[in-house]
Amino acid sequence: MANINLRGLDASTLLRIRASARRRKLSVNRLIVETLQEHYAKGSQRFDDLDDLAGAWSRAEAAAFEAAVAPFGEIDASLGAQSGKPAARASTRSRARRTALDAGRS
């Protein structure tokens, strides 16, 4: 393994690195090695998306999420009145279909 000597690192950055290592329960060296490997390892590609959450929710959590975001599927009727065009309503077809599919799995 190669050794690298890091010079010229400002105190503020070092404090943030130490805090991050402490939160992750890693040594500063291990944090830096892992960070460099994540960014520069050959063939590795990190995606910044929500794939890690796929399938991780329970049915109750998924239902709570659906209920929480349901109002975002509605369009304020007063917006159509302001523009002179009729207000549109978001389709709930996919939500109804998911509900039917979930019921079939139970």
N, C-alpha and C positions, 0 to 999 in steps of 0.2 A: 504494500500500500504506500502511496505517495504521501509525503507530509507537505503541508503548505503553511507558510508563515504569513499571516494577514497583518498588514501595517496600514496606518492612516485611517482607521475606523473611528468616526466621531463618537463621543460619549453617549449621545442621544440614541444613536442606532444600536450601540452595544446594550444599552438599558432595555430597548425594545426586544432585542434578541434574547437577552437573559429572561425577560418576563415571559416571552413566548415559550422558551424552553421549560421554564418552571411550570407554566400552565399545562404543558403537554407531558410533564414529568420526564423530561429528557435532559441530558447534558447539553451544554452549548455546542460542543463538538458534534454530538449526534444530530442535533437540530440542523446544523450547517451542512453536514454530510447528506442528510436526507433531503434537504432543500436543494442542494446542488444536483443530487441524483434525480429528483423529480423533474428538474428543469433541463438537465443536460444528458441524462442517460440515453444511450442509443436505442431507438425504437420505442421509447416510452412516449406516450401522448396522454396528457391529462385533460379531461373535459370538465368544463365549468358548467355543469348542468345538474339536473335533479334526478339523474338515473339511480343514485343510491337510495332514493326514497321509493322507487317503484316496488310495489308489493309489500312495503314495510308497514302500512297502516292497517289497523284492524278494521272490521266492518263498521264498528261504532265511530272510530276516528274518521273514516271516509264519509260516513253519513253526516257527522258534525261539520266536516269541511264543506260538503255539498250544501248543507243548510246555511252555512256562513256566507258562501259566495252566491247563493241563489239571487239575492237582490241585484247583483251585477248583471244578471240576464234581463232585467227589466229596463225599459227606456222610458224616461220621464215624459208623460203625455204633453206636458206644457212646452216641451221643446218643439214638437210638431206645430203647436199653435203659434209659436213665435215665427217660424219659418214659412207658415202658410201651407206646409205639406203635412199629410197625415203622419202621426207618430207610428213608428214601426215597433214590433214586439220581437224580441229574440226568440228563436226557436228553442223549444225544450224537448224536441224530438230525441236528441241524443241522450239527454238525461233520462227520459222515459225508457228508452231502449236499454240503457245501462241498468236501470232499476229492474226491468224485466229479466235481464240476463242474470243479475245478482239473485233474484228470487228463484231462478231455475237452479242455481248452485246450492241453495240451502237445503 
